[in-house]
């Protein structure tokens, strides 16, 4: 399984997050889970709800992101997505 998990960061982190969102939203790559750790931080710097409500992105694009508050929470989410709840990701 491929995924992007991003912690709060600066321009380099933003670049990777925006690149992944753009590639998935434009169907340039197959969908991957995108998990942003720290919802309060990410809502301030990437206001997806605002972008969707203003019509700049679709509701489907908004749904590309899952928020987690810790690495453990992100791991549980990814394990559930791949059906690997009982063991490591292969």
GUFILO-318972 format. One record per residue: x, y, z of N, C-alpha, C in turn; residue in one letter; residue number from 1. Coordinates in steps of 0.1 Angstrom, whole numbers, plus 5000, padded with zeros to 4 digits. Atoms other than C-alpha are relative to their C-alpha. Example, Ala and Ser with C-alpha at 12.3 -4.5 7.8 and 13.67 -1.06 7.14 Angstrom:
BEGIN
+------+------+------+------+------+------+------+------+------+---+-----+
!   nu !   nv !   nw !  cau !  cav !  caw !   cu !   cv !   cw ! r !   k !
+------+------+------+------+------+------+------+------+------+---+-----+
! 5009 ! 4988 ! 5000 ! 5123 ! 4955 ! 5078 ! 5009 ! 5012 ! 5000 ! a !   1 !
! 4991 ! 4989 ! 5000 ! 5137 ! 4989 ! 5071 ! 4992 ! 5011 ! 5008 ! s !   2 !
+------+------+------+------+------+------+------+------+------+---+-----+
***
This chain:
BEGIN
+------+------+------+------+------+------+------+------+------+---+-----+
!   nu !   nv !   nw !  cau !  cav !  caw !   cu !   cv !   cw ! r !   k !
+------+------+------+------+------+------+------+------+------+---+-----+
! 5008 ! 4988 ! 5000 ! 5000 ! 5000 ! 5000 ! 5009 ! 5012 ! 5000 ! x !   1 !
! 4993 ! 4987 ! 5000 ! 5012 ! 5035 ! 4992 ! 4991 ! 5010 ! 5007 ! x !   2 !
! 5008 ! 4989 ! 4993 ! 5001 ! 5065 ! 5013 ! 5010 ! 5012 ! 5002 ! x !   3 !
! 4993 ! 4988 ! 4996 ! 5012 ! 5100 ! 5022 ! 4995 ! 5003 ! 5014 ! x !   4 !
! 5003 ! 4996 ! 4987 ! 5014 ! 5108 ! 5059 ! 5009 ! 5012 ! 5002 ! x !   5 !
! 4992 ! 4988 ! 4998 ! 5024 ! 5144 ! 5066 ! 4998 ! 5006 ! 5014 ! x !   6 !
! 5001 ! 4993 ! 4987 ! 5032 ! 5161 ! 5099 ! 5001 ! 5015 ! 4997 ! x !   7 !
! 4999 ! 4986 ! 5002 ! 5031 ! 5199 ! 5103 ! 5014 ! 5003 ! 4996 ! x !   8 !
! 4987 ! 4996 ! 5005 ! 5059 ! 5215 ! 5084 ! 4999 ! 5013 ! 4992 ! x !   9 !
! 4999 ! 4987 ! 5007 ! 5070 ! 5243 ! 5061 ! 4998 ! 4998 ! 4985 ! x !  10 !
! 5002 ! 5000 ! 5015 ! 5073 ! 5248 ! 5023 ! 5002 ! 4987 ! 4994 ! x !  11 !
! 4997 ! 5013 ! 5006 ! 5088 ! 5215 ! 5015 ! 4989 ! 4990 ! 5003 ! x !  12 !
! 5011 ! 5008 ! 4997 ! 5060 ! 5197 ! 5033 ! 4988 ! 5004 ! 4992 ! x !  13 !
! 5011 ! 4995 ! 5008 ! 5034 ! 5219 ! 5017 ! 5001 ! 4995 ! 4985 ! x !  14 !
! 4998 ! 5004 ! 5014 ! 5049 ! 5211 ! 4983 ! 4996 ! 4985 ! 4998 ! x !  15 !
! 5003 ! 5014 ! 5002 ! 5046 ! 5173 ! 4988 ! 4985 ! 4998 ! 5002 ! x !  16 !
! 5014 ! 5002 ! 4998 ! 5011 ! 5175 ! 5002 ! 4992 ! 5005 ! 4988 ! x !  17 !
! 5007 ! 4994 ! 5011 ! 4999 ! 5198 ! 4974 ! 5002 ! 4991 ! 4987 ! x !  18 !
! 4997 ! 5008 ! 5011 ! 5016 ! 5176 ! 4948 ! 4992 ! 4987 ! 5000 ! x !  19 !
! 5007 ! 5013 ! 4999 ! 5000 ! 5144 ! 4961 ! 4985 ! 5003 ! 4998 ! x !  20 !
! 5015 ! 4997 ! 5002 ! 4965 ! 5161 ! 4963 ! 4997 ! 5003 ! 4985 ! x !  21 !
! 5002 ! 4997 ! 5014 ! 4969 ! 5174 ! 4928 ! 5001 ! 4988 ! 4991 ! x !  22 !
! 4998 ! 5012 ! 5008 ! 4981 ! 5141 ! 4913 ! 4988 ! 4991 ! 5002 ! x !  23 !
! 5012 ! 5008 ! 4997 ! 4952 ! 5122 ! 4930 ! 4987 ! 5006 ! 4994 ! x !  24 !
! 5013 ! 4993 ! 5005 ! 4925 ! 5148 ! 4922 ! 4999 ! 5000 ! 4985 ! x !  25 !
! 5000 ! 4999 ! 5015 ! 4935 ! 5150 ! 4885 ! 5001 ! 4986 ! 4994 ! x !  26 !
! 4999 ! 5014 ! 5004 ! 4937 ! 5111 ! 4884 ! 5013 ! 4997 ! 4991 ! x !  27 !
! 4987 ! 5003 ! 5007 ! 4973 ! 5113 ! 4872 ! 5006 ! 4988 ! 5006 ! x !  28 !
! 4996 ! 5012 ! 4993 ! 4981 ! 5086 ! 4898 ! 4987 ! 4993 ! 5006 ! x !  29 !
! 5010 ! 5007 ! 4994 ! 4959 ! 5060 ! 4913 ! 4998 ! 5006 ! 5014 ! x !  30 !
! 5003 ! 4994 ! 4986 ! 4942 ! 5072 ! 4946 ! 5009 ! 4993 ! 5010 ! x !  31 !
! 4993 ! 5005 ! 4988 ! 4963 ! 5069 ! 4977 ! 4994 ! 5007 ! 5012 ! x !  32 !
! 5004 ! 4993 ! 4988 ! 4954 ! 5077 ! 5013 ! 5009 ! 5011 ! 5003 ! x !  33 !
! 4992 ! 4989 ! 4996 ! 4966 ! 5111 ! 5024 ! 4995 ! 5003 ! 5014 ! x !  34 !
! 5002 ! 4998 ! 4986 ! 4968 ! 5115 ! 5061 ! 5008 ! 5012 ! 5005 ! x !  35 !
! 4993 ! 4989 ! 4995 ! 4976 ! 5148 ! 5077 ! 4999 ! 5000 ! 5015 ! x !  36 !
! 5000 ! 5001 ! 4985 ! 4986 ! 5147 ! 5114 ! 5000 ! 5014 ! 5006 ! x !  37 !
! 5002 ! 4987 ! 4993 ! 4974 ! 5176 ! 5135 ! 4989 ! 5008 ! 4993 ! x !  38 !
! 5011 ! 4994 ! 5007 ! 4939 ! 5187 ! 5122 ! 5000 ! 5015 ! 5002 ! x !  39 !
! 5000 ! 4985 ! 4998 ! 4941 ! 5222 ! 5138 ! 5010 ! 5007 ! 4992 ! x !  40 !
! 4989 ! 4994 ! 5009 ! 4974 ! 5230 ! 5121 ! 4996 ! 5000 ! 4986 ! x !  41 !
! 5002 ! 5001 ! 5015 ! 4964 ! 5217 ! 5087 ! 4987 ! 5008 ! 4996 ! x !  42 !
! 5011 ! 4992 ! 5004 ! 4930 ! 5234 ! 5088 ! 5003 ! 5015 ! 4999 ! x !  43 !
! 4995 ! 4986 ! 5001 ! 4948 ! 5267 ! 5093 ! 5008 ! 5002 ! 4987 ! x !  44 !
! 4991 ! 4998 ! 5012 ! 4973 ! 5262 ! 5064 ! 4994 ! 4995 ! 4987 ! x !  45 !
! 5006 ! 5006 ! 5012 ! 4952 ! 5241 ! 5040 ! 4985 ! 4999 ! 5003 ! x !  46 !
! 5014 ! 5000 ! 4996 ! 4916 ! 5252 ! 5046 ! 4990 ! 4993 ! 4990 ! x !  47 !
! 5008 ! 5008 ! 5010 ! 4899 ! 5224 ! 5026 ! 4985 ! 5002 ! 5001 ! x !  48 !
! 5015 ! 4998 ! 4999 ! 4864 ! 5230 ! 5040 ! 4997 ! 5014 ! 4994 ! x !  49 !
! 5002 ! 4987 ! 5006 ! 4867 ! 5267 ! 5030 ! 5001 ! 4999 ! 4985 ! x !  50 !
! 4998 ! 5001 ! 5015 ! 4880 ! 5258 ! 4995 ! 4988 ! 4993 ! 4994 ! x !  51 !
! 5012 ! 5007 ! 5005 ! 4851 ! 5234 ! 4991 ! 4987 ! 5008 ! 5000 ! x !  52 !
! 5012 ! 4992 ! 4998 ! 4824 ! 5258 ! 5004 ! 5001 ! 5012 ! 4990 ! x !  53 !
! 4999 ! 4989 ! 5010 ! 4837 ! 5285 ! 4980 ! 5000 ! 4995 ! 4985 ! x !  54 !
! 5000 ! 5006 ! 5013 ! 4837 ! 5261 ! 4951 ! 5013 ! 4998 ! 4992 ! x !  55 !
! 4987 ! 5001 ! 5006 ! 4874 ! 5260 ! 4945 ! 5004 ! 4985 ! 4998 ! x !  56 !
! 4997 ! 5015 ! 5001 ! 4876 ! 5222 ! 4951 ! 4986 ! 4993 ! 5001 ! x !  57 !
! 5013 ! 5007 ! 4999 ! 4848 ! 5196 ! 4949 ! 5000 ! 4993 ! 5013 ! x !  58 !
! 5002 ! 5008 ! 4988 ! 4834 ! 5176 ! 4978 ! 5009 ! 4988 ! 4999 ! x !  59 !
! 4992 ! 5012 ! 5001 ! 4852 ! 5146 ! 4964 ! 5015 ! 5003 ! 5002 ! x !  60 !
! 4986 ! 4996 ! 4997 ! 4885 ! 5165 ! 4965 ! 5002 ! 5002 ! 5015 ! x !  61 !
! 4999 ! 4998 ! 4985 ! 4878 ! 5175 ! 5001 ! 5002 ! 4986 ! 5007 ! x !  62 !
! 5000 ! 5013 ! 4994 ! 4873 ! 5138 ! 5009 ! 5014 ! 4992 ! 4998 ! x !  63 !
! 4987 ! 5006 ! 5003 ! 4909 ! 5130 ! 4997 ! 5008 ! 4999 ! 5013 ! x !  64 !
! 4992 ! 4999 ! 4988 ! 4923 ! 5139 ! 5031 ! 4993 ! 4994 ! 5013 ! x !  65 !
! 5004 ! 5005 ! 4987 ! 4920 ! 5121 ! 5064 ! 5009 ! 5007 ! 5011 ! x !  66 !
! 4992 ! 4994 ! 4989 ! 4931 ! 5138 ! 5096 ! 5002 ! 4990 ! 5011 ! x !  67 !
! 4997 ! 5008 ! 4989 ! 4948 ! 5121 ! 5125 ! 5007 ! 5009 ! 5010 ! x !  68 !
! 4993 ! 4992 ! 4990 ! 4962 ! 5134 ! 5158 ! 5013 ! 4994 ! 5004 ! x !  69 !
! 4987 ! 5006 ! 4996 ! 4991 ! 5110 ! 5162 ! 5004 ! 4990 ! 4989 ! x !  70 !
! 4995 ! 5011 ! 5010 ! 5012 ! 5085 ! 5142 ! 4993 ! 4987 ! 5002 ! x !  71 !
! 5008 ! 5012 ! 4997 ! 4994 ! 5057 ! 5160 ! 4986 ! 5000 ! 4993 ! x !  72 !
! 5014 ! 4998 ! 5006 ! 4960 ! 5070 ! 5149 ! 5001 ! 4999 ! 4984 ! x !  73 !
! 4998 ! 5001 ! 5014 ! 4973 ! 5074 ! 5113 ! 5003 ! 4985 ! 4996 ! x !  74 !
! 4997 ! 5014 ! 5004 ! 4987 ! 5038 ! 5113 ! 4988 ! 4992 ! 5001 ! x !  75 !
! 5012 ! 5008 ! 4999 ! 4954 ! 5024 ! 5126 ! 4991 ! 5003 ! 4988 ! x !  76 !
! 5009 ! 4996 ! 5012 ! 4935 ! 5043 ! 5098 ! 5006 ! 4992 ! 4987 ! x !  77 !
! 4995 ! 5007 ! 5012 ! 4959 ! 5029 ! 5071 ! 4999 ! 4985 ! 5001 ! x !  78 !
! 5002 ! 5014 ! 4999 ! 4958 ! 4994 ! 5085 ! 4985 ! 4996 ! 4997 ! x !  79 !
! 5014 ! 5003 ! 5003 ! 4920 ! 4995 ! 5084 ! 4997 ! 5001 ! 4985 ! x !  80 !
! 5002 ! 4998 ! 5014 ! 4921 ! 5008 ! 5048 ! 5005 ! 4988 ! 4992 ! x !  81 !
! 4994 ! 5011 ! 5008 ! 4943 ! 4979 ! 5036 ! 4995 ! 4987 ! 5005 ! x !  82 !
! 5005 ! 5012 ! 4995 ! 4924 ! 4953 ! 5056 ! 5011 ! 4992 ! 5008 ! x !  83 !
! 4989 ! 5006 ! 4993 ! 4955 ! 4946 ! 5077 ! 4999 ! 5003 ! 5015 ! x !  84 !
! 5002 ! 4996 ! 4986 ! 4941 ! 4954 ! 5112 ! 5008 ! 4991 ! 5009 ! x !  85 !
! 4994 ! 5009 ! 4991 ! 4957 ! 4923 ! 5127 ! 5015 ! 4998 ! 4998 ! x !  86 !
! 4986 ! 5001 ! 5003 ! 4992 ! 4927 ! 5113 ! 5006 ! 5011 ! 4992 ! x !  87 !
! 4994 ! 4989 ! 5007 ! 5017 ! 4948 ! 5096 ! 4996 ! 5001 ! 4985 ! x !  88 !
! 5002 ! 4999 ! 5014 ! 5013 ! 4962 ! 5061 ! 5010 ! 4993 ! 4992 ! x !  89 !
! 4990 ! 5008 ! 5008 ! 5029 ! 4939 ! 5036 ! 5005 ! 5008 ! 4989 ! x !  90 !
+------+------+------+------+------+------+------+------+------+---+-----+
***
